[in-house]
């Protein structure tokens, strides 16, 4: 569902309003706006689910120009320090995150950010880094449905997300089998050697599970294994693993939070839309702002101004573990 900001957003009016908001809305001390991207819109990936490729490289470059010029891009290390009681973040702090570890991150997005001095965070799915030919379930469904994907994928996707994990994966396997195509074999995610190079160049890398299940649909032993094994693998493969986590599809429940609390993760990101303040509220429930297909530079600027001025305190007391904000990305 579009946010209020998006509903009032249109063309020139938004351009003017966003510039005004950017200059006049006071930034809350220590506030952070974390942006979420998945894939850029580039040729050659038409066989992947288009819903996660929201921004083409030209618009992405303009968005990064905006961040570098008028905001204060911080690193995950800065955020971890602030969450641990270290120096608070500078005014207009923005963290850029990419989920899932698709290859266009290193090939297209990272060079654009590096040229502007922006150091992003990449949340990787460790099983897919180990076998980069393995596809995520939404991409497998898109491929298996072929021409029917536009009409059938939204409902099928909603069904997969609503089912217990193992039933959901059975459904994906059935659809793929019925297509007669067999499992896809094309490298779509970064492997460990590429991730090591990206890390050496300045990208912070952190876990996003082993297989990308919706954790709130998993039995406890699977949740524990996904949390533990993704961190163990990243710690073994990389020099500077970061104890920060992104919940697949933003999904969690009290059980997930309890098990997360027993890990070494110091902070974790949801997909609840908003700005956060590390060290204020629950560090395992930090909000983010998804950069969607409608997010031009003016809307991005407006969201930064609004969410940096009104960070959410997200608490995890019983009964309040799921923030009442729309989940806004896959
Ligand atoms: Zn993801």
py3Dmol code that shows the C-alpha trace and the ligand (Angstrom):
import py3Dmol

protein = """\
ATOM      1  CA  UNK A   1       0.000   0.000   0.000  1.00  0.00           C
ATOM      2  CA  UNK A   2       1.431   3.435  -0.873  1.00  0.00           C
ATOM      3  CA  UNK A   3       2.504   5.547   2.068  1.00  0.00           C
ATOM      4  CA  UNK A   4       1.092   9.017   2.682  1.00  0.00           C
ATOM      5  CA  UNK A   5       4.306  10.431   1.297  1.00  0.00           C
ATOM      6  CA  UNK A   6       3.856   8.433  -1.883  1.00  0.00           C
ATOM      7  CA  UNK A   7       0.204   9.406  -2.247  1.00  0.00           C
ATOM      8  CA  UNK A   8       0.936  13.112  -2.186  1.00  0.00           C
ATOM      9  CA  UNK A   9       3.904  12.535  -4.411  1.00  0.00           C
ATOM     10  CA  UNK A  10       3.702  13.652  -7.971  1.00  0.00           C
ATOM     11  CA  UNK A  11       6.006  15.438 -10.352  1.00  0.00           C
ATOM     12  CA  UNK A  12       6.992  19.024  -9.857  1.00  0.00           C
ATOM     13  CA  UNK A  13       5.034  19.516  -6.642  1.00  0.00           C
ATOM     14  CA  UNK A  14       6.985  16.741  -4.989  1.00  0.00           C
ATOM     15  CA  UNK A  15      10.251  18.122  -6.309  1.00  0.00           C
ATOM     16  CA  UNK A  16       9.574  21.457  -4.621  1.00  0.00           C
ATOM     17  CA  UNK A  17       8.084  19.952  -1.456  1.00  0.00           C
ATOM     18  CA  UNK A  18      10.926  17.493  -1.030  1.00  0.00           C
ATOM     19  CA  UNK A  19      13.567  20.208  -1.367  1.00  0.00           C
ATOM     20  CA  UNK A  20      11.714  22.288   1.197  1.00  0.00           C
ATOM     21  CA  UNK A  21      11.365  19.326   3.579  1.00  0.00           C
ATOM     22  CA  UNK A  22      15.007  18.427   3.118  1.00  0.00           C
ATOM     23  CA  UNK A  23      16.041  21.907   4.261  1.00  0.00           C
ATOM     24  CA  UNK A  24      13.484  22.530   6.989  1.00  0.00           C
ATOM     25  CA  UNK A  25      12.465  19.260   8.704  1.00  0.00           C
ATOM     26  CA  UNK A  26      14.820  18.970  11.701  1.00  0.00           C
ATOM     27  CA  UNK A  27      16.819  15.755  11.788  1.00  0.00           C
ATOM     28  CA  UNK A  28      16.392  13.899  15.068  1.00  0.00           C
ATOM     29  CA  UNK A  29      19.672  13.479  16.909  1.00  0.00           C
ATOM     30  CA  UNK A  30      21.180  10.070  16.207  1.00  0.00           C
ATOM     31  CA  UNK A  31      18.525   9.162  13.628  1.00  0.00           C
ATOM     32  CA  UNK A  32      19.251   6.765  10.783  1.00  0.00           C
ATOM     33  CA  UNK A  33      17.385   6.080   7.572  1.00  0.00           C
ATOM     34  CA  UNK A  34      18.327   2.733   6.059  1.00  0.00           C
ATOM     35  CA  UNK A  35      17.491   2.211   2.393  1.00  0.00           C
ATOM     36  CA  UNK A  36      16.706  -1.251   1.024  1.00  0.00           C
ATOM     37  CA  UNK A  37      17.479  -2.324  -2.527  1.00  0.00           C
ATOM     38  CA  UNK A  38      17.489  -5.813  -4.051  1.00  0.00           C
ATOM     39  CA  UNK A  39      18.357  -5.688  -7.748  1.00  0.00           C
ATOM     40  CA  UNK A  40      18.876  -3.003 -10.348  1.00  0.00           C
ATOM     41  CA  UNK A  41      16.914  -3.098 -13.572  1.00  0.00           C
ATOM     42  CA  UNK A  42      19.472  -4.266 -16.131  1.00  0.00           C
ATOM     43  CA  UNK A  43      19.287  -6.239 -19.361  1.00  0.00           C
ATOM     44  CA  UNK A  44      19.922  -9.961 -19.250  1.00  0.00           C
ATOM     45  CA  UNK A  45      17.940 -10.692 -16.093  1.00  0.00           C
ATOM     46  CA  UNK A  46      14.504 -10.923 -17.711  1.00  0.00           C
ATOM     47  CA  UNK A  47      14.166 -14.499 -16.487  1.00  0.00           C
ATOM     48  CA  UNK A  48      14.188 -13.265 -12.866  1.00  0.00           C
ATOM     49  CA  UNK A  49      11.126 -11.996 -10.963  1.00  0.00           C
ATOM     50  CA  UNK A  50      10.888  -8.328 -12.010  1.00  0.00           C
ATOM     51  CA  UNK A  51       9.368  -7.156  -8.732  1.00  0.00           C
ATOM     52  CA  UNK A  52      12.717  -6.787  -6.994  1.00  0.00           C
ATOM     53  CA  UNK A  53      14.439  -4.844  -9.782  1.00  0.00           C
ATOM     54  CA  UNK A  54      13.033  -1.441  -8.975  1.00  0.00           C
ATOM     55  CA  UNK A  55      15.589   1.071 -10.194  1.00  0.00           C
ATOM     56  CA  UNK A  56      17.666   1.261 -13.373  1.00  0.00           C
ATOM     57  CA  UNK A  57      21.368   2.219 -13.181  1.00  0.00           C
ATOM     58  CA  UNK A  58      20.734   5.792 -14.390  1.00  0.00           C
ATOM     59  CA  UNK A  59      18.172   6.514 -11.686  1.00  0.00           C
ATOM     60  CA  UNK A  60      20.314   4.692  -9.134  1.00  0.00           C
ATOM     61  CA  UNK A  61      23.233   6.981 -10.047  1.00  0.00           C
ATOM     62  CA  UNK A  62      21.020  10.030  -9.506  1.00  0.00           C
ATOM     63  CA  UNK A  63      19.856   8.659  -6.154  1.00  0.00           C
ATOM     64  CA  UNK A  64      23.457   8.109  -5.068  1.00  0.00           C
ATOM     65  CA  UNK A  65      24.351  11.627  -6.289  1.00  0.00           C
ATOM     66  CA  UNK A  66      21.609  12.922  -4.002  1.00  0.00           C
ATOM     67  CA  UNK A  67      22.924  10.933  -1.020  1.00  0.00           C
ATOM     68  CA  UNK A  68      26.529  11.980  -1.572  1.00  0.00           C
ATOM     69  CA  UNK A  69      25.635  15.645  -2.080  1.00  0.00           C
ATOM     70  CA  UNK A  70      23.011  16.391   0.566  1.00  0.00           C
ATOM     71  CA  UNK A  71      23.013  13.553   3.093  1.00  0.00           C
ATOM     72  CA  UNK A  72      25.531  11.702   5.171  1.00  0.00           C
ATOM     73  CA  UNK A  73      26.072   8.103   4.036  1.00  0.00           C
ATOM     74  CA  UNK A  74      27.328   6.025   6.972  1.00  0.00           C
ATOM     75  CA  UNK A  75      28.660   2.488   7.173  1.00  0.00           C
ATOM     76  CA  UNK A  76      27.277  -0.514   8.994  1.00  0.00           C
ATOM     77  CA  UNK A  77      30.316  -0.222  11.294  1.00  0.00           C
ATOM     78  CA  UNK A  78      29.167   3.293  12.253  1.00  0.00           C
ATOM     79  CA  UNK A  79      25.671   1.970  12.994  1.00  0.00           C
ATOM     80  CA  UNK A  80      26.977  -0.941  15.074  1.00  0.00           C
ATOM     81  CA  UNK A  81      29.165   1.459  17.073  1.00  0.00           C
ATOM     82  CA  UNK A  82      26.219   3.783  17.706  1.00  0.00           C
ATOM     83  CA  UNK A  83      23.980   0.866  18.732  1.00  0.00           C
ATOM     84  CA  UNK A  84      26.650  -0.279  21.199  1.00  0.00           C
ATOM     85  CA  UNK A  85      26.717   3.131  22.885  1.00  0.00           C
ATOM     86  CA  UNK A  86      29.603   4.598  20.894  1.00  0.00           C
ATOM     87  CA  UNK A  87      29.543   7.900  19.048  1.00  0.00           C
ATOM     88  CA  UNK A  88      26.081   8.785  17.841  1.00  0.00           C
ATOM     89  CA  UNK A  89      25.507   9.017  14.126  1.00  0.00           C
ATOM     90  CA  UNK A  90      26.018  12.305  12.317  1.00  0.00           C
ATOM     91  CA  UNK A  91      23.045  14.355  11.246  1.00  0.00           C
ATOM     92  CA  UNK A  92      21.335  13.122   8.042  1.00  0.00           C
ATOM     93  CA  UNK A  93      22.812   9.632   8.405  1.00  0.00           C
ATOM     94  CA  UNK A  94      21.768   7.222   5.658  1.00  0.00           C
ATOM     95  CA  UNK A  95      22.768   3.570   5.302  1.00  0.00           C
ATOM     96  CA  UNK A  96      22.421   1.865   1.909  1.00  0.00           C
ATOM     97  CA  UNK A  97      21.631  -1.858   2.053  1.00  0.00           C
ATOM     98  CA  UNK A  98      21.171  -4.476  -0.651  1.00  0.00           C
ATOM     99  CA  UNK A  99      19.492  -7.788   0.177  1.00  0.00           C
ATOM    100  CA  UNK A 100      20.052 -11.236  -1.328  1.00  0.00           C
ATOM    101  CA  UNK A 101      23.485 -10.861  -3.002  1.00  0.00           C
ATOM    102  CA  UNK A 102      22.479 -10.732  -6.673  1.00  0.00           C
ATOM    103  CA  UNK A 103      25.445 -10.275  -9.001  1.00  0.00           C
ATOM    104  CA  UNK A 104      24.359  -6.918 -10.357  1.00  0.00           C
ATOM    105  CA  UNK A 105      25.287  -5.527  -6.946  1.00  0.00           C
ATOM    106  CA  UNK A 106      29.021  -5.972  -7.533  1.00  0.00           C
ATOM    107  CA  UNK A 107      28.889  -5.501 -11.287  1.00  0.00           C
ATOM    108  CA  UNK A 108      26.774  -2.343 -11.498  1.00  0.00           C
ATOM    109  CA  UNK A 109      25.600  -0.911  -8.172  1.00  0.00           C
ATOM    110  CA  UNK A 110      28.827  -1.046  -6.163  1.00  0.00           C
ATOM    111  CA  UNK A 111      30.991   0.828  -8.717  1.00  0.00           C
ATOM    112  CA  UNK A 112      28.365   3.613  -8.783  1.00  0.00           C
ATOM    113  CA  UNK A 113      28.473   3.866  -4.986  1.00  0.00           C
ATOM    114  CA  UNK A 114      32.248   3.495  -4.702  1.00  0.00           C
ATOM    115  CA  UNK A 115      32.758   6.412  -7.103  1.00  0.00           C
ATOM    116  CA  UNK A 116      30.750   8.571  -4.705  1.00  0.00           C
ATOM    117  CA  UNK A 117      32.392   7.376  -1.494  1.00  0.00           C
ATOM    118  CA  UNK A 118      29.301   5.459  -0.354  1.00  0.00           C
ATOM    119  CA  UNK A 119      29.998   2.201   1.495  1.00  0.00           C
ATOM    120  CA  UNK A 120      26.925  -0.028   1.452  1.00  0.00           C
ATOM    121  CA  UNK A 121      25.948  -3.197   3.286  1.00  0.00           C
ATOM    122  CA  UNK A 122      25.201  -6.414   1.429  1.00  0.00           C
ATOM    123  CA  UNK A 123      23.002  -8.981   3.188  1.00  0.00           C
ATOM    124  CA  UNK A 124      23.910 -12.339   1.683  1.00  0.00           C
ATOM    125  CA  UNK A 125      22.156 -15.702   1.698  1.00  0.00           C
ATOM    126  CA  UNK A 126      25.048 -18.022   2.450  1.00  0.00           C
ATOM    127  CA  UNK A 127      23.716 -21.148   0.729  1.00  0.00           C
ATOM    128  CA  UNK A 128      23.347 -19.162  -2.480  1.00  0.00           C
ATOM    129  CA  UNK A 129      26.877 -17.760  -2.194  1.00  0.00           C
ATOM    130  CA  UNK A 130      28.094 -21.342  -1.896  1.00  0.00           C
ATOM    131  CA  UNK A 131      26.008 -22.460  -4.903  1.00  0.00           C
ATOM    132  CA  UNK A 132      25.374 -19.345  -7.027  1.00  0.00           C
ATOM    133  CA  UNK A 133      23.397 -21.381  -9.560  1.00  0.00           C
ATOM    134  CA  UNK A 134      20.721 -21.871  -6.916  1.00  0.00           C
ATOM    135  CA  UNK A 135      17.745 -19.566  -7.490  1.00  0.00           C
ATOM    136  CA  UNK A 136      15.412 -18.001  -4.971  1.00  0.00           C
ATOM    137  CA  UNK A 137      11.886 -19.384  -4.883  1.00  0.00           C
ATOM    138  CA  UNK A 138      10.276 -16.240  -6.381  1.00  0.00           C
ATOM    139  CA  UNK A 139      12.623 -16.350  -9.364  1.00  0.00           C
ATOM    140  CA  UNK A 140      11.993 -20.067  -9.835  1.00  0.00           C
ATOM    141  CA  UNK A 141       8.235 -19.433  -9.857  1.00  0.00           C
ATOM    142  CA  UNK A 142       8.579 -16.555 -12.317  1.00  0.00           C
ATOM    143  CA  UNK A 143      10.602 -18.738 -14.666  1.00  0.00           C
ATOM    144  CA  UNK A 144       8.305 -21.739 -14.307  1.00  0.00           C
ATOM    145  CA  UNK A 145       5.148 -19.686 -14.928  1.00  0.00           C
ATOM    146  CA  UNK A 146       6.562 -18.114 -18.088  1.00  0.00           C
ATOM    147  CA  UNK A 147       4.024 -15.890 -19.827  1.00  0.00           C
ATOM    148  CA  UNK A 148       1.502 -16.481 -17.047  1.00  0.00           C
ATOM    149  CA  UNK A 149       3.800 -14.996 -14.439  1.00  0.00           C
ATOM    150  CA  UNK A 150       2.243 -11.516 -14.572  1.00  0.00           C
ATOM    151  CA  UNK A 151      -1.196 -12.849 -13.746  1.00  0.00           C
ATOM    152  CA  UNK A 152      -0.397 -15.868 -11.566  1.00  0.00           C
ATOM    153  CA  UNK A 153       2.717 -14.949  -9.626  1.00  0.00           C
ATOM    154  CA  UNK A 154       1.177 -12.374  -7.230  1.00  0.00           C
ATOM    155  CA  UNK A 155      -1.403 -14.844  -5.869  1.00  0.00           C
ATOM    156  CA  UNK A 156       0.969 -17.778  -5.864  1.00  0.00           C
ATOM    157  CA  UNK A 157       3.571 -15.710  -4.081  1.00  0.00           C
ATOM    158  CA  UNK A 158       1.059 -14.680  -1.425  1.00  0.00           C
ATOM    159  CA  UNK A 159       0.195 -18.366  -0.930  1.00  0.00           C
ATOM    160  CA  UNK A 160       3.836 -19.361  -0.562  1.00  0.00           C
ATOM    161  CA  UNK A 161       4.340 -16.659   2.053  1.00  0.00           C
ATOM    162  CA  UNK A 162       1.298 -17.794   4.030  1.00  0.00           C
ATOM    163  CA  UNK A 163       2.182 -21.496   4.207  1.00  0.00           C
ATOM    164  CA  UNK A 164       4.452 -23.235   6.720  1.00  0.00           C
ATOM    165  CA  UNK A 165       7.959 -23.324   5.264  1.00  0.00           C
ATOM    166  CA  UNK A 166       8.171 -26.944   4.110  1.00  0.00           C
ATOM    167  CA  UNK A 167       4.705 -26.866   2.512  1.00  0.00           C
ATOM    168  CA  UNK A 168       5.632 -23.637   0.770  1.00  0.00           C
ATOM    169  CA  UNK A 169       8.757 -25.180  -0.723  1.00  0.00           C
ATOM    170  CA  UNK A 170       6.761 -28.257  -1.818  1.00  0.00           C
ATOM    171  CA  UNK A 171       4.414 -25.922  -3.683  1.00  0.00           C
ATOM    172  CA  UNK A 172       7.335 -24.185  -5.428  1.00  0.00           C
ATOM    173  CA  UNK A 173       8.821 -27.563  -6.378  1.00  0.00           C
ATOM    174  CA  UNK A 174       5.446 -28.730  -7.751  1.00  0.00           C
ATOM    175  CA  UNK A 175       5.012 -25.641  -9.939  1.00  0.00           C
ATOM    176  CA  UNK A 176       8.550 -26.027 -11.251  1.00  0.00           C
ATOM    177  CA  UNK A 177       8.029 -29.717 -11.960  1.00  0.00           C
ATOM    178  CA  UNK A 178       4.753 -29.040 -13.774  1.00  0.00           C
ATOM    179  CA  UNK A 179       6.509 -26.506 -16.015  1.00  0.00           C
ATOM    180  CA  UNK A 180       8.739 -29.310 -17.305  1.00  0.00           C
ATOM    181  CA  UNK A 181      11.704 -26.935 -17.325  1.00  0.00           C
ATOM    182  CA  UNK A 182      13.752 -28.535 -14.575  1.00  0.00           C
ATOM    183  CA  UNK A 183      15.755 -26.518 -12.071  1.00  0.00           C
ATOM    184  CA  UNK A 184      17.418 -23.357 -13.450  1.00  0.00           C
ATOM    185  CA  UNK A 185      21.188 -23.367 -13.860  1.00  0.00           C
ATOM    186  CA  UNK A 186      22.446 -19.852 -14.297  1.00  0.00           C
ATOM    187  CA  UNK A 187      24.627 -17.929 -11.892  1.00  0.00           C
ATOM    188  CA  UNK A 188      22.553 -15.182 -10.360  1.00  0.00           C
ATOM    189  CA  UNK A 189      24.245 -14.447  -7.031  1.00  0.00           C
ATOM    190  CA  UNK A 190      27.770 -13.585  -5.956  1.00  0.00           C
ATOM    191  CA  UNK A 191      30.007 -16.441  -4.865  1.00  0.00           C
ATOM    192  CA  UNK A 192      32.409 -16.295  -1.941  1.00  0.00           C
ATOM    193  CA  UNK A 193      35.439 -15.204  -3.952  1.00  0.00           C
ATOM    194  CA  UNK A 194      33.469 -12.262  -5.333  1.00  0.00           C
ATOM    195  CA  UNK A 195      32.186 -11.443  -1.863  1.00  0.00           C
ATOM    196  CA  UNK A 196      35.739 -11.478  -0.487  1.00  0.00           C
ATOM    197  CA  UNK A 197      36.776  -9.016  -3.198  1.00  0.00           C
ATOM    198  CA  UNK A 198      33.805  -6.760  -2.452  1.00  0.00           C
ATOM    199  CA  UNK A 199      34.619  -6.877   1.248  1.00  0.00           C
ATOM    200  CA  UNK A 200      38.252  -5.940   0.551  1.00  0.00           C
ATOM    201  CA  UNK A 201      37.040  -3.000  -1.540  1.00  0.00           C
ATOM    202  CA  UNK A 202      34.897  -1.652   1.307  1.00  0.00           C
ATOM    203  CA  UNK A 203      31.497  -3.363   1.242  1.00  0.00           C
ATOM    204  CA  UNK A 204      30.176  -4.552   4.600  1.00  0.00           C
ATOM    205  CA  UNK A 205      28.725  -8.040   4.380  1.00  0.00           C
ATOM    206  CA  UNK A 206      26.254  -9.532   6.838  1.00  0.00           C
ATOM    207  CA  UNK A 207      23.949 -12.565   7.033  1.00  0.00           C
ATOM    208  CA  UNK A 208      20.469 -12.951   5.538  1.00  0.00           C
ATOM    209  CA  UNK A 209      20.056 -16.675   6.433  1.00  0.00           C
ATOM    210  CA  UNK A 210      21.306 -19.796   4.606  1.00  0.00           C
ATOM    211  CA  UNK A 211      18.343 -20.479   2.281  1.00  0.00           C
ATOM    212  CA  UNK A 212      16.081 -17.404   2.659  1.00  0.00           C
ATOM    213  CA  UNK A 213      13.077 -19.037   4.350  1.00  0.00           C
ATOM    214  CA  UNK A 214      10.430 -16.841   5.919  1.00  0.00           C
ATOM    215  CA  UNK A 215      11.632 -17.365   9.480  1.00  0.00           C
ATOM    216  CA  UNK A 216       8.207 -16.834  11.043  1.00  0.00           C
ATOM    217  CA  UNK A 217       6.941 -19.819   8.987  1.00  0.00           C
ATOM    218  CA  UNK A 218       9.732 -22.149  10.163  1.00  0.00           C
ATOM    219  CA  UNK A 219       9.932 -24.622  13.055  1.00  0.00           C
ATOM    220  CA  UNK A 220      12.332 -23.580  15.847  1.00  0.00           C
ATOM    221  CA  UNK A 221      15.143 -25.968  14.907  1.00  0.00           C
ATOM    222  CA  UNK A 222      15.187 -24.605  11.361  1.00  0.00           C
ATOM    223  CA  UNK A 223      15.172 -20.990  12.599  1.00  0.00           C
ATOM    224  CA  UNK A 224      18.123 -21.720  14.889  1.00  0.00           C
ATOM    225  CA  UNK A 225      20.014 -23.473  12.118  1.00  0.00           C
ATOM    226  CA  UNK A 226      19.449 -20.662   9.609  1.00  0.00           C
ATOM    227  CA  UNK A 227      20.662 -18.037  12.088  1.00  0.00           C
ATOM    228  CA  UNK A 228      23.623 -20.014  13.403  1.00  0.00           C
ATOM    229  CA  UNK A 229      24.879 -21.521  10.143  1.00  0.00           C
ATOM    230  CA  UNK A 230      24.692 -18.310   8.099  1.00  0.00           C
ATOM    231  CA  UNK A 231      26.789 -16.479  10.690  1.00  0.00           C
ATOM    232  CA  UNK A 232      29.272 -19.350  11.035  1.00  0.00           C
ATOM    233  CA  UNK A 233      29.752 -19.508   7.273  1.00  0.00           C
ATOM    234  CA  UNK A 234      30.191 -15.768   6.833  1.00  0.00           C
ATOM    235  CA  UNK A 235      32.619 -15.667   9.744  1.00  0.00           C
ATOM    236  CA  UNK A 236      34.656 -18.453   8.155  1.00  0.00           C
ATOM    237  CA  UNK A 237      34.681 -16.985   4.645  1.00  0.00           C
ATOM    238  CA  UNK A 238      35.209 -13.284   5.292  1.00  0.00           C
ATOM    239  CA  UNK A 239      37.733 -11.141   7.131  1.00  0.00           C
ATOM    240  CA  UNK A 240      35.311  -8.578   8.561  1.00  0.00           C
ATOM    241  CA  UNK A 241      31.941 -10.268   9.110  1.00  0.00           C
ATOM    242  CA  UNK A 242      29.379  -7.868  10.553  1.00  0.00           C
ATOM    243  CA  UNK A 243      27.014  -9.037  13.345  1.00  0.00           C
ATOM    244  CA  UNK A 244      23.933  -7.518  11.749  1.00  0.00           C
ATOM    245  CA  UNK A 245      21.026  -9.394  10.230  1.00  0.00           C
ATOM    246  CA  UNK A 246      18.192  -8.753   7.792  1.00  0.00           C
ATOM    247  CA  UNK A 247      15.022 -10.842   8.207  1.00  0.00           C
ATOM    248  CA  UNK A 248      13.962 -12.414   4.876  1.00  0.00           C
ATOM    249  CA  UNK A 249      10.837 -10.600   3.721  1.00  0.00           C
ATOM    250  CA  UNK A 250      10.973  -8.764   7.047  1.00  0.00           C
ATOM    251  CA  UNK A 251       9.340 -11.794   8.688  1.00  0.00           C
ATOM    252  CA  UNK A 252       9.674 -12.437  12.402  1.00  0.00           C
ATOM    253  CA  UNK A 253       7.595 -13.384  15.405  1.00  0.00           C
ATOM    254  CA  UNK A 254       8.296 -13.713  19.137  1.00  0.00           C
ATOM    255  CA  UNK A 255       9.999 -17.083  18.618  1.00  0.00           C
ATOM    256  CA  UNK A 256      12.299 -15.711  15.918  1.00  0.00           C
ATOM    257  CA  UNK A 257      13.187 -12.736  18.114  1.00  0.00           C
ATOM    258  CA  UNK A 258      13.928 -14.948  21.078  1.00  0.00           C
ATOM    259  CA  UNK A 259      16.238 -17.172  19.040  1.00  0.00           C
ATOM    260  CA  UNK A 260      17.828 -14.112  17.429  1.00  0.00           C
ATOM    261  CA  UNK A 261      18.503 -12.734  20.896  1.00  0.00           C
ATOM    262  CA  UNK A 262      20.593 -15.817  21.637  1.00  0.00           C
ATOM    263  CA  UNK A 263      22.885 -15.224  18.630  1.00  0.00           C
ATOM    264  CA  UNK A 264      25.832 -12.870  18.287  1.00  0.00           C
ATOM    265  CA  UNK A 265      23.794 -10.468  16.177  1.00  0.00           C
ATOM    266  CA  UNK A 266      23.932  -6.979  17.660  1.00  0.00           C
ATOM    267  CA  UNK A 267      21.333  -5.419  15.382  1.00  0.00           C
ATOM    268  CA  UNK A 268      18.733  -6.711  12.915  1.00  0.00           C
ATOM    269  CA  UNK A 269      16.723  -4.993  10.212  1.00  0.00           C
ATOM    270  CA  UNK A 270      13.046  -5.505   9.422  1.00  0.00           C
ATOM    271  CA  UNK A 271      11.193  -4.200   6.383  1.00  0.00           C
ATOM    272  CA  UNK A 272       8.913  -1.997   8.489  1.00  0.00           C
ATOM    273  CA  UNK A 273       9.009   1.390   6.848  1.00  0.00           C
ATOM    274  CA  UNK A 274      10.545   4.160   8.900  1.00  0.00           C
ATOM    275  CA  UNK A 275      13.640   5.745  10.318  1.00  0.00           C
ATOM    276  CA  UNK A 276      15.360   4.343  13.382  1.00  0.00           C
ATOM    277  CA  UNK A 277      17.716   5.400  16.102  1.00  0.00           C
ATOM    278  CA  UNK A 278      20.356   2.803  16.938  1.00  0.00           C
ATOM    279  CA  UNK A 279      20.423   2.334  20.704  1.00  0.00           C
ATOM    280  CA  UNK A 280      16.825   3.544  21.049  1.00  0.00           C
ATOM    281  CA  UNK A 281      14.147   0.866  21.037  1.00  0.00           C
ATOM    282  CA  UNK A 282      14.844  -2.755  20.176  1.00  0.00           C
ATOM    283  CA  UNK A 283      18.149  -3.139  18.275  1.00  0.00           C
ATOM    284  CA  UNK A 284      16.806  -6.339  16.686  1.00  0.00           C
ATOM    285  CA  UNK A 285      13.907  -4.445  15.106  1.00  0.00           C
ATOM    286  CA  UNK A 286      15.427  -1.627  13.100  1.00  0.00           C
ATOM    287  CA  UNK A 287      13.156  -0.266  10.355  1.00  0.00           C
ATOM    288  CA  UNK A 288      14.168   0.437   6.764  1.00  0.00           C
ATOM    289  CA  UNK A 289      12.785   2.228   3.740  1.00  0.00           C
ATOM    290  CA  UNK A 290      12.341   0.132   0.607  1.00  0.00           C
ATOM    291  CA  UNK A 291      13.294   1.851  -2.633  1.00  0.00           C
ATOM    292  CA  UNK A 292      10.427   0.883  -4.907  1.00  0.00           C
ATOM    293  CA  UNK A 293       9.645   1.361  -8.562  1.00  0.00           C
ATOM    294  CA  UNK A 294       7.967   4.718  -7.830  1.00  0.00           C
ATOM    295  CA  UNK A 295      10.922   6.089  -5.883  1.00  0.00           C
ATOM    296  CA  UNK A 296      12.381   8.842  -8.017  1.00  0.00           C
ATOM    297  CA  UNK A 297      14.951  11.227  -6.543  1.00  0.00           C
ATOM    298  CA  UNK A 298      12.316  13.636  -5.223  1.00  0.00           C
ATOM    299  CA  UNK A 299      10.422  10.886  -3.404  1.00  0.00           C
ATOM    300  CA  UNK A 300      13.664   9.503  -2.012  1.00  0.00           C
ATOM    301  CA  UNK A 301      14.566  12.980  -0.715  1.00  0.00           C
ATOM    302  CA  UNK A 302      11.101  13.410   0.835  1.00  0.00           C
ATOM    303  CA  UNK A 303      11.307  10.033   2.566  1.00  0.00           C
ATOM    304  CA  UNK A 304      14.770  10.794   3.949  1.00  0.00           C
ATOM    305  CA  UNK A 305      13.549  14.107   5.350  1.00  0.00           C
ATOM    306  CA  UNK A 306      10.364  12.672   6.866  1.00  0.00           C
ATOM    307  CA  UNK A 307      11.799   9.463   8.305  1.00  0.00           C
ATOM    308  CA  UNK A 308      14.970  11.148   9.586  1.00  0.00           C
ATOM    309  CA  UNK A 309      12.771  13.615  11.403  1.00  0.00           C
ATOM    310  CA  UNK A 310      10.449  11.016  12.927  1.00  0.00           C
ATOM    311  CA  UNK A 311      12.350   7.868  13.864  1.00  0.00           C
ATOM    312  CA  UNK A 312      10.307   4.983  15.235  1.00  0.00           C
ATOM    313  CA  UNK A 313      10.953   3.423  18.602  1.00  0.00           C
ATOM    314  CA  UNK A 314      10.351  -0.269  17.973  1.00  0.00           C
ATOM    315  CA  UNK A 315       9.808  -2.333  21.070  1.00  0.00           C
ATOM    316  CA  UNK A 316       9.687  -6.062  21.485  1.00  0.00           C
ATOM    317  CA  UNK A 317       7.592  -6.430  24.611  1.00  0.00           C
ATOM    318  CA  UNK A 318       5.043  -9.255  24.373  1.00  0.00           C
ATOM    319  CA  UNK A 319       2.090  -8.174  22.300  1.00  0.00           C
ATOM    320  CA  UNK A 320       4.095  -5.479  20.560  1.00  0.00           C
ATOM    321  CA  UNK A 321       6.610  -7.553  18.699  1.00  0.00           C
ATOM    322  CA  UNK A 322       5.315  -6.860  15.288  1.00  0.00           C
ATOM    323  CA  UNK A 323       5.306  -3.136  14.563  1.00  0.00           C
ATOM    324  CA  UNK A 324       2.053  -1.816  13.151  1.00  0.00           C
ATOM    325  CA  UNK A 325       3.695  -0.506  10.022  1.00  0.00           C
ATOM    326  CA  UNK A 326       3.246  -1.875   6.506  1.00  0.00           C
ATOM    327  CA  UNK A 327       5.778  -4.404   5.364  1.00  0.00           C
ATOM    328  CA  UNK A 328       6.830  -3.033   2.086  1.00  0.00           C
ATOM    329  CA  UNK A 329       9.238  -5.264   0.258  1.00  0.00           C
ATOM    330  CA  UNK A 330       9.986  -8.848  -0.612  1.00  0.00           C
TER     331      UNK A 330
END
"""
ligand_1 = """\
1
ZN
Zn 15.861 -11.203 0.952
"""
view = py3Dmol.view(width=600, height=400)
view.addModel(protein, "pdb")
view.setStyle({"model": 0}, {"cartoon": {"style": "trace"}})
view.addModel(ligand_1, "xyz")
view.setStyle({"model": 1}, {"stick": {}})
view.zoomTo()
view.show()
